[in-house]
Amino acid sequence: MLRFGFKNLRHEGSRGLFFSPLPETRRGKLLPLVFSLFFIFLLLNANTAFAGSATLSWTPPTTNVDSTPLTDLAGFKVYYGTSSGNYTQSININNTATTTYQVNNLTDGTTYYFSVTAYDTLNNESSYSNEACRTIGTTTCNSSTNGGGGGNSQSADISGGGGGCGFIKGSGGKGSEPTGLQASDLSIAMLLLLLILLRIRNGSQKTKVKVKAKVEEHLSLNLLPLSFILFFLILILGIPGFVLAETGIANKYVGDKGIENDPDVIFAENFEEGSLNAIKARWEDITDNGVLSLNTDVQSGSSGKSSLLMTHVAGVTPGSGGSLYRRILPGYEQVYFRMYVKFDINSAPLHHFGANMGGNNPSTSWPVVNAGYKPAGDKQFWTGVEPYGSAWRWDFYTYWMHMRTNPDTKFWGNSFVNDSNLKVEKGKWICVELMMKVNNPVDSFNGEQALWIDGKLWQKDSQIISHLGLGFPKGKWVWDSWIPDPTGSPFEGYQWRTVPELLLNYVWLYIYTEKTDGSTIKVWYDDVVVAKRYIGPINTLTDIPSPPTGLKIQ
């Protein structure tokens, strides 16, 4: 029986990983197999000679996105797929001198769409170049020359030439580099395996990594000065009003690119699906009536090219607004809900607005909010982040089992920040993040909620007032408004629920008005992320390469 393995492969704590050599007889049996596999992979690589190809060329960037000189360009990535803006394959080119590339192994009769990015030595990747396409083996295709995010298509009848689509015959030469797992990569792997199998005992002990010794050497450093520094920092952080900046999930993803794959992310919506119908398919309950549309206005740090615009003309547009609602199941005890929002400089005040998050027991596939009524602790709780009408200031709008009434004894959403200085800046993109945490156990008041604007908690009079929980901040109730006051009483905390089944299980974007005076509400949304821990603003690192330009097919 053929046995694969390393006879004495072992790991000795921190002493490193090493191999003992195979006996000569076993090496002799394995060598023919290794060389056979190596030859098979070479044959597989040669099969690309019979597939179609497309030769791309582009102009490399010379500046970063902030117009500073690009001095650390490291390579390019070619992306392609069979639909515009949807690139399912990629090829890495780690050579800055390569500005022409032949993509092989393409299927006759299929239209391929191509785009190229550039990346630097820190692997900061640019946005997509313009898009070019070719149909393999036919004389027509859909031409798209917009950026990689897609664009309008038009019929074209082209045979050759530069950008756009053209007629490509099957290539008669060997491919430059097929996609997916490459034969060259496998060949290298087989050679490495061969070297391991042929390893000789002499000198092998010299290559052991002395990890343990290195650790002991570093631990012998005098740590007393570091201890004094840490003690001093603890004293500084204890000063009232000092806010330690948080680093969120978004810090790992330049332009939010790839954030949807983070293990702590529950849901992400960047409105880049290419059509409004495709976006609606990702949400459970939609109110449109002509209010929703895709728009090219995006904030500068985003990696996307589209946002969602909600436009409502009071008394003209049917209904009272527009919305997107969906559940986040199975439900969570703590959720962070971040979005970017922009209010048109001339937008009329809103009666209500969401980011809105909460829980229903049982969960519902449509919004269930009973304005004017106090929720039961076994049924519902929710909070909206609102610009508070003509006041244009940020605050919570909260319904829960211990909410207060206003002077007319009605239960309207309770507010908690109540600071006119926390202004909504119209005409600019704003990062809004809401956190809610349910009480646990259910008879406790240790629930919390917090609001960040552009990554900052709001503080006043030496206390943070946009993060509330059991014992913080200090203040007093005036009817249905909590008024922060450092001379007041500690906040009682939130008992959001009385049963463990009631969890945070929905998010909701919406605009709402009761006016019929012809006034126009206009609000953009983008880069929505729902997660299990703090998200933070988009990483807007500006020293990333500009995209390549002038992509065309030769």
N, C-alpha and C positions, 0 to 999 in steps of 0.2 A: 504494500500500500504506500502510495506517495504521501509523504508527510511534509507539510510546510510548517515552518516555525524556526525559532532561534533557540538553540538548545538550552542556553542558560541566560535568557533575557530576564533581567530583574532590575528592580529599583531599590536602592539602598538609602531610604530617607533622603537626606539632603546631599548625598555623595554623588548623585548624578546617575544618568542612565547609560549603560554600556552593554556591549555584546561580547560573548565569548565566541570564538571562531567555530565554524562547522568543520567536522572531520573531512579529510580529503575525499573519502569515498562518497559522502553525501553531496559535497560540492560538485563532484563529477556527474552525479545523477541529475542535479538541478540545472547545470549549465545548458544542456541542450534545450530544456523547456524554456529557459529565459530567452535564449537566442531565437527560438521559434516564435514566442510571443512578440518579440521585438520586430521580427520580419513581418508578422501578420499586421501589426499596426502601421508599418510602412506601406503595405499594400492597401490598407484602408484609406490612408492619406492619398494614395495615387488615384483613388476612385473619383476624386473631385475633378479630374480632367474631363469628365463627360457631362458636367453640369454647366448651366449658364452663369454669366458673371456680369458685373457692372463695375466700371472703373470710376472712382470718385476723385475729385480734386477740390481743394479749398485753400483759402488764405489764412494763415495762422494769426492769432491776435498778438498785438504788441503792447496792449495796456490792460490793466485791471478794470473792473467795473467802475471804480472811482476815478478813472483816467490817469492813475499813476502808472509809471512804466512797469511792464510785466518782465521781471528779471529772472523768474524761477519756473518758466514753462517746463513741464516734464513730459507731456505727451498728449495724445488725443484718444477719444473713444468714438467709434463709428456705431451708430444705432440704426436699426432698420426693422421693418415689419411689413405686414401686408395690408395695413389700413393707416390712413393719414393720422399722424400724431400718436400712434400706438405702436411703440417699438419693442418687440419681443426678443430681439437678438442684439448683442453688442460685441464689439471687437476692441480690444485694448491695443493701442499702438504706443509703446513707450520709447518713441524716437521723435524728437522735435523736428528733425530734418525731413520727416516723411509728411508730405502734403498731397500725395497721390496714393490711392490705395485701391486694389482690385478685390471686390467682394465676390466670393465664389460660392458654388454649391446652391445656386438659385434655380427655382423650378420654372420650366417653360410654361407660358400662359398665365403666369402670376405677376401682378403688379407689386413692386416693392417700393417703399417710401424710406428715404434715408435722411439722417441728420448727423451732425458731428458736434462734439463738445471738446473743450480743452481742459487740462488739469495741471496744477502746479506740483511742486515737490512735497507739499503738505497734503496732497490729494484733494484740495479744494477744486471742485469741478464747476465749469461754467454752465450757463443755460444752453439750450440747443441753438445750433445755427439755423439758417433757413433750411427748408425741406426741399429735396429733389426726389423725383421718382422715375422709374423705368418699368416697362412691362417686358418680360422675357418671352421672346418668340412670337410677338404680335406687333401690329403697327399702331395700336391705339392704347391709350391709358388715360387715367384721370390725373391731370397736372396740378400740383400744389407747390407753390414757391414761397409760402409763408413760413413762419417760424415753426419749430417742432411741435408746438401746441396744436397744430392742425390749422385749418382755414377753409375757405371756400374752394370747391373743386369745380373744374370746368372740363368739358370734353376737349380732347386734343388729338390731332392726327399728325404725328411727327415721326420722321424717320431719321434719327440721329440728331446731332447737334449738341448744344450745351445743356443748360439746366432744363428742367421739365422732363417730360417722358419721351421715350423714343423706342425704336426697334432694336432689340438686342438678340443676336443669334446665340446659340450655345457656344461656349468658349471651347477652343481646341487645345488650350494650354493648361498646364497644371495650375491649380488655384494657389493664390497667395496665402490665404488663411481661411479655412472653413470656420463656421461658428460652432459654439458649444464646446465639448471636450475635444481638444486638438490632438492629432496624431503626434505632433512634435512634443506636446506636453507628456503624452504617454511614453514616448520614446525616452525622454529624459528620465521619467520615473523608472522605467525598466533598467536604464543604465545605473541609476542610483541603487536599485535593488541588486544589480549585479555586483557593484562595488561592495555592498554589505556582505553578500554571500562570499566574496573572495577575500574578506578582511583577514589579515594575518595577525596572530597573537602578538608578535613582536611590536612593541611600541604602543599597543592598544591601551595599556594602563596609563601611559603618559597623557592620554587625551581625556581622562576623567575630569569632570568639572568639580573643583573643590568648593562646592557651594557652602558647605558648613564652615570651612575655614574663613571664607570671605565674610559670612555673616558675623562670625565671632570677631573678626578684625574691625568691622564697622561698629559693632556694639561696644567695642572698647573705647569709643569716643567719650569725651567728657560731656554728659548731658545736663550738667548743672546750669549753664547759661540758658539753655533751651527751657528749662523749668521756670526760671525767672521770667522769661518772655511770655510763656503761657499764662503764668499767674497774673502778669500785668494786663494781658488781653482780657482775662476773665473780669478784672476790675473795671476795665473800660466798657465791656459789654453790659455791665450792670447799671450803667448810668441811665436814668430815665430818658426816654425819647430817642435813644440810639437804635436804629433799625439796621439789622444785618441783612445785606442783600442776599437773595436766594438765587441759586442756580437750578434751572428747571430742565425738563426733558428737552425742550426746544434748543437748548444750548449745544446739543450734540449734532444737530441737523441744520446745516447752513441753508437758509431759505426754506426751512421746514421740509426739505426734500428727503423723503424716506421716513418721516416721523410716524406715518401710519403703521409701520412695521415694528415700532418699539413695543416691547412686551407689556409696558404699563399703559399703553394707549388702548382705549376701548373703542373709539370711533373717531374718524377724521374725515372732513369734507373740505376740499379745496376748490370745488366747482370747476374742475378741469376735465369733466367727463365728456365734454364736446357738444352736448345738447341738453336742453332743459328737461326733456323727457328722461334722459339717462340719469340726471340728478334727482328728479322726482322719484325714480325707482328705488333710490337709496333711503327714502323717507317714507313713513307710513301714512301720514295724514297731511294733505297739501291744500292750502287755500290760495288760489291764483287769481282768477277773474281778470287776467291781463296785468296783474300787479308785478309778477315775477319775470325777470329777463336776465340773460347773461350779458356781462359788460366787460370791457377791456381795462377798466380802471382798477389797478392793483397797487398795493403799497410797495414801496421801493425794495424792501427786503424779501419779498415773496419770490419763490422760484416759479410760481405759476403765472398765467397770462389771462385768467378770467376771474371775475367775481360775480356775486349774485346781487342784482339791483332790485329793490322793491320800490315801486312808484305808485302812489295813490292820490288821485284828485278827488277831494271830498265832494260828494254830491254828484259826481260824474262817473267815477269808476264804480262798478257794481260792488256791493258789500261794504265792509268797514275796514278792510286791510288785506294783508296776505301773510302766509305762514308756512313753515316747514316744521313738522313734528315727528319724532320717532322715539321708540323705547330703547333703553340700554339694559338689556337683560343678561343675566337673571336678576339684576338689581345689586346695588353696592352700598356699603356703609359710609363710604367717603368718595366724593367725585369732584374733579376739577374740570371746569368747562370754560375754555378759552376761545375767543373769536376776535377778529378784527372788524371794526365797524367805522363807517364814515357817514356823517350827516351832511347833506348838501348845504352849502352856505346859506341858501334861501329856503331851506326846508321849514315847513310849518311845524309847530309843536305837535308832539304825539300824545294821545291820551294814554296809551300803553305801548310797551316795547319789550322785546325779549332778545337777549339771553334770559331764558326762564328754565328753571330746573326744579325737580321735586319728585314726589313719590305718590303713587296711588295703590291702594290695596282693595281688589286685585289690580294689576297693571292694565292699562287701557291703550288701545291702538289709536286713540284720538285724544285731544286735550280735554281734560275735565277739571275746570276751575270754577268754583262757585263764588263769584264776587259778592261781597256783602254778608257772607256767612262764615262763621268760625268753623274750621274743619274739626272733625272728630279724630282723636289720637290713634284710632285703629284704622282710619280710612285714608287720610290725605295730609300732605303739607307741601308747600312750594314757595319759591322765592324768584322774583324777577329783579334784574338790574335795570333801572329806569333813569331816563333823563329828566323826569319830573316836569313835563309840560313846558310852559313858557319860562320856568325857572332855569331850565337847561343846566341842571346840576345832577351829578351821579349820586344814587342812593339805592338801598334795598327797597323792595316792595314785597313784604313777607306775610304769608298766611300760615298759621300753625295753631295748635290747640290752646295755647295760653296767650293769644294775641289780645291787644287792647282795642277798645272801641273809640270812635271819635265822639265829639259832643252830641251828635244826633243819635247816639247809641247804635250806629251801624258799624259792621266790621269791614273796614277797608284796609288795604295793605299797610302794614306797619313800616315805618322808616326808622333808620338807626344812625346814619351819619350826620344828617342835618347840618351841613356846613356849606354855605353859599360859595365858599372859595373853591370847592371841588367842581369846577366848571366843566361842562361839555364843550370841547373845542370843535365847532362846526367847520367843515371844509377840509379836514385832515383825517387821516387814518389813525384810529385809536385802538390799542390792545386792551381788551376787557377780559378779565378772568374772574370767575365765580367759583368758590369752594363751599361745599356743604358737607357736614359730617353728622350722622345721626347719633342720638344718645344711645349708649350701651353701658349698663343694662337699661331696659326700657322704662324703668321707674326713676331713672336719674335725669339730671338736667345738664349733662356734659356734652350736649350737641353744640356744634359750632357753625359759623358761616363767615366768609371773608371775601373781600373785593379788592382786586389789584387793578389799577389803571396804569397802562404802560409799564407793568412790572413792579409797581410801587404800591405798598399799603399806605393809606392816608393817615397822617397823624396830626394832632392838634393839642396844644397845651401839654406837651411832653407825654402824651399817651397815644397809642395807635387806636384809631376809632373805626377803622373799616374791617377789623377782625374782632369778632365777638364770640365769647364763650363763657363758661362758668367762672365768674369772678373778674372778668375783664370785658371792656374798659369800665371806668367809673362814670356814673351819670345819673339821670333821673327820668322817670316817665312823665310826659305831659300829654294826657289822653293817649292817642295812638302813635306817638312819636317818642322815641328814646333820644334824649338830649345828652350828649357826652359832656361830662363836667368832672374834672379831677377832684373836686371837693365833694362829689356825690357818692352814691353807694355802688358797690360792685355789681355788675350785671348778673342776673340770676341764672344765665345760661339757657339753653334751648332743650325742652323736652319735645322733640319732634314727633314722637310716636309712643304708643303704649303696647304695641305688639311687635314681635321680631320679624313678622312677615312684611311689614311696611318698610321699604327700602327706597333709596334713590333709584328711579327706574325710567326717567324720561328726560329729554332735552327738547327745547322749543325755541325756534327763531320766529319772530313775528313783529308786525306793526299793526296798530289799531287806532282808529279815531271814530268819534261820534259826530264830528262836524259834517255839515253839508254846504259849506260856504264857498266851495270852489278852490280852497287852499290846497297846495301840493306838498305831500310828504315824500321825501326822496332819501333812501338809506341804502348803502352798500354793505354787504357782508362778505367776509373772506376768511380763509385759513382757520376753519373751525376744528378744534381738537377737544376730545373728551378723554380724560385719563384718570388713573388711580393715584397720581401724585402731581405735585406742582409742575406746570408746563412752562410758563414764562413767555416773554416776547420772542419773536423769531430772531434767530441768530443772523444778524445783518452784516456779518464780516464782509468788508468791502474790498479787501485786497485779494479777491478771487478773479480768475481770468475772465476777460470778456469772451464771448463765443467766437468761434471761427466765422469767417464771412465768405460769401461768394461760392458756396457749395454748388457744384455742377457735376454732371455725368459726361465724361468724355466720349 
